[in-house]
Amino acid sequence: MRNDSHLPQALQGLRLPLVASPMFILSGPELVVAQCKAGIVGSFPALNAREAEGEPPLLDAWLTQIAEALDKHNQENPDQPAAPFAVNQIVHRSNSRLNRDLEICVKHKVPIWITSLGAREEVNEAAHSCGGIVLHDIINNRFAHKAIEKGADGLIAVAAGAGGHAGPQSPFALIREIREWFDGPLLLSGALATGEGLLAARAMGADLGYMGSAFIATREANAVPGYKDMIVSGGADDIVTSSLFTGVSGNYLRPSIEAAGLDPDNLPSADASSMNFGDGSSKPKAWKEIWGAGQGIGAVKQIAGAAELVDRIEAEYLAAGARMAAEFAR
């Protein structure tokens, strides 16, 4: 049994030390509930819940739906309760919905808050006011210091190879530098798609893994069939890093870039001033079919249910741990 007693209660007792990362458009209530029922933390971006003008906030309805589904599961399965869920807040200045969404999350007492694109004290205070914890994603040690100084409870180290807005640093370097001064909750993101990778993250010093791209090819993910098929057929060579689409460096599927009539090997760059989350995404509508993914997709061989994927990761994790235990027992 792993010892996770040093972690906040919301991160203790998980079936696997794993958080499913929030994916724009792709993560919704169905996927989150399936992930939590499977024993890992499920998450979604608050901006995924977008209602039509004049309608009540969809985020409010989603949080009610998730809470009711997990409560029903826990009543029916007292010996295998669901893991808690997380909501991702984009705190970039262009997110005009932020204050409203914070109020909704406080109302629902969201247990885990994931913050991105800026560390803000008032967001951390909102989470703490309802008993939640804050995990802030960072790409380097300098940003890690800032996040903790402003009140975040834990860090998500987004290293090279991660899907979406990925950092450029090796996980070996990033985790080591953070662990020199920070002993709180630390998650690792970057090409994790297997149980072996999860064990390696733990060996490096991370408390939990942070996995997204593998869940794109699940039945519950809100991705079009072509996107899921591209994940299954792709590998690390199919990932292209570019700042063109959002103004911040990110990883995308080469075939989707080619399908848009662009040359993946000769993409112009853009700067962060082009980022705008006013309509829920920093990506202009012209790029809506440029699909993000991380370098770990080579491990995804079929479209499956989220629970099946977690089963596969657990089997790999336990087998890898047994091999290492046998080696060190000699």
N, C-alpha and C positions, 0 to 999 in steps of 0.2 A: 504494500500500500504506500502510495506517495504521501509525503507530509506536506499539506497545503495550509496548515494552521496559521502560517504567517500572513496569509492573504486575507483581504476583506471577505466577509461572509458570503457575499454574492458570487465570489469566484472559488469558493470551497466546495468540495464534494462532487465536482463534475465527473461524468463518466470518463472523459478524456480532458486533458488540460488544453482546451481548444475553444477559440472564439471564431465564429463564422463572420467574416467581415461584411459590412454593409455595402451593397453594390447599387449604384444608381440605376433606376428603373427595375432591375432584376430582382431585388429583395423586397418582398411584400409579406403580408400576414401568413399566407400559405407556407412559404418557405421558412419563415421565422418559427412558426409553430412546429413544423416538421423537425427543424434543427434542435429546438429546445426539447421536444419529446424524445429525440434520439440521445439526449444527454449532454449536448454542448450548447454554449451560448449562441443564440441566433440574434441577428441584428438587421436593422434597415435604416436608411437615411430618412429623416423626417420629411425631407423635400420630395420623397417618392409619393407621399400622400397628397395628391393635388386634386382639389375639388373644383368644379365649375363656379364661375362668378355667381354669387348670391346663395350658394349652397353652404350648409354648415361645414366646419372643418373636418376633412376626411381623416386627419391625424387622430382626432378624438375618437372617431368610429373605429379606426384600426387598433388603437390601444385597448379599447373595450373588447374588440373581437379577440385579440391575442390573449388578454388576461382571462377572459371567459373560457377560451379553449384550453389554456394551460391549467386553469383551476379544475375543469371537468376531468382532464387527464389525471391530475394529481389525486382527485377523489376516487377515480377508478383504478389507479395504480399507486397505492400508498407506499409500496416497497420500491418503486422506480419513478420517483417524482421527476418532473421536467426541470431542466436547467432554467435559470432566469434569462430574460431577454435584454437587449440593449437598443438604444436609439442613437443614431448618429446626427449630430448637429453641425452644420457647416457655419462657422462663425465669421466667415468672410464678410467684409463691410457691405457687399452688394446683396446679401441675403436679407431682403426686406421682411421676411416672415419670421425672423429669428425670435423676437420678443414674444410674439403670439405662440410660437411653438414651444418656447420655454415654459410658458404658463400652462399649456396643455400637458406637458410632461410632468410638471410639478403636481398638477391635479391628479394625474394617474400614478404618481409615485413610482416613476420609472426607476428600476433598480441600478441600471448601468447606463451611463452616458458616454458616448464616444464623440470627442470633439476634434474638428479638423480645420486646417487653414487659419490658424490664429489662436493664441491662448488668451482667454479673457476671464478676468476674475469674477465678473457678474454671472457668467454662465456656470462657473464652478460653484458659486454661492447658491444659485438656483437649484442645482443638483443636490447639494448638501442639505438644503432646506427641507427636502422631502425624504432624506435618508439614502439618496443615491450616491454612487461613486463615479468619478470621472477618469476615463482613460483618454489621454491625448496623443494623437499620432504625430510623430516627428521624423525627420530624415537625417538629423545630425545631432551631435552632442550639445551644441550651442542652443538649439531649439529645445532640447530636453531640459536643460537648466531653466530656461524661461518658463516652460510649462509647469514645472514643479514650484518655482518661485511664485507663480500666480495661482497656485492652489490645486492643481491637478493631483489626483491620488495615485495614478499610475501612468505608464508610458507604453505606446505602441511604436516600436522601432520599425519603420518602413524602409527596408533595405533594397538593394539592387535586385531586380527580377520580379518585384511585386507588380500586380496588375494596377491599372489606373495611374494615379499620381505617385510614382515610385521615386525613392531616393537613389542616389548613385553609389552609396557606400556598401562595401562588403559587410554582411551580417557579422562576420568574425570581428571586424574592427569596431563596428557600431555598438554591439552588445558589450564588448570588453570595456570600451571607454565609459559607457553609461554605468556599468557595474563597479567602476572604480569609486563612484561617489553615491550611487543610488541603490538602496536595498529594498525598495518597494516593488509593487507589481510591475512586471516588465513582460511585454508580449513581443513576439517577433513576426514580422510580415516580410515575405520575399520568396516567391517560388515554392511555397509549402503546398504540397498536394498529396503527400504520402505519410504513412505512420513513421517511416524511417526519418523523414525530414522533421517531423514533430519531435522525435527523440533527439535528433541532432540539435534542434533549437533549445531543448531543455539542457542538454549537455553543455552548450555554450554559455548558459546562465539565464536564459529566458524562463519565466514561470509558465507561460502558455504560448501556444502558437496562434497565429491569426491567418485564417485561410479563406480565400474568396473564389478564385477562378475555377477551382474544381466543382464548386456548387452551381456554376452557370449551366453545366450539363446535367442538371437534375430535373426531374419532371415538375417539381414545384416552382422552379425559377421562372420568372416572367421574362423569358427570352424567346425570340422567334426561333423556329426550327433550324434555320440556316446558321444562326449564331451557335446553337448547341452543337450542330454537326461540325462546325469549324473548330470548336474546342476539342472534340473527340478526334478529329483527323489531324490536328496540329501538334507542333512541338516547339521547343525553344527557338529554333531557327525561324519560326513564323512570327516572332514578336519583334516589333519595331518600336524604338524609343523616339518620341518626337514631342516638341512643344507647340506644334502648329495648331492643334485642335482645341486647346484650352488656354494656351499661354504659359502653362507649366508642364515640365517634362513628364511624360506618361508613357505607358506601354500599351501597344495596340496590335491587333491581328493584321498581319501583312495582307492576306487575301481580301479583307474588308477594305483596306486602303486601295488596293488594286481595283476592286469592284467599283470604287468611287471615281475611277479614272485618273488616279494619282500614281506617281512613281515613288514607292516606299523608300528607295535609295537616294532620292533627291528631293526631300521635302524642305521647304523653307521653314524658318523658325518664327516664333511669335513670343511676345513678352507678357508678363503677368498682368499688364494693364488691360488686356483683352478679356480677363475673367469677369463674368457677370452671372450671378446666381439668381437674378431677378425672376426668371421663369423656371427655376428649379435645377438648372444645369449650367455649368460654365461653358458648355460646348454649343456653338452656334447650330441652328437647325440644319444647316447645310451639311453638318458632319454627323447627323443622328445615326447613320448606319456605319460609322467608323467604330468598331467594337473593341473594347478594352479587354486585356487578359494578361496574366503573368507568365513567366517563363516555365512554370511547373506543369503546364497543360499536357506535356507528353505522357504524364502518368494517368491521364483520363482516357479510358479506352471504350467507354460506352455511356449512354444516357441511362441514368438510374434514379431511384428515389433517394432523397436526402438521407433517410435512415440506412439504406444500403451502402451509401458512400461512407457514412460514419462507421458502419460495421467493418468495411474494408480497411479504413484507416486504423481502427482499433486493433484488428488482427495483425496488421503490419507493425504497429507500435509495440504490441506485446511480443511479437516474434523477434523484432530487433532488440528489444530490451533483454530478452532471454539469451540471445547470442552474446550480447555484451557482458551479461552477468556470468555466463559460462567462461568467457575469456578472462575476466578478472578473478574468477574463482580458482584459476589454476595455480 
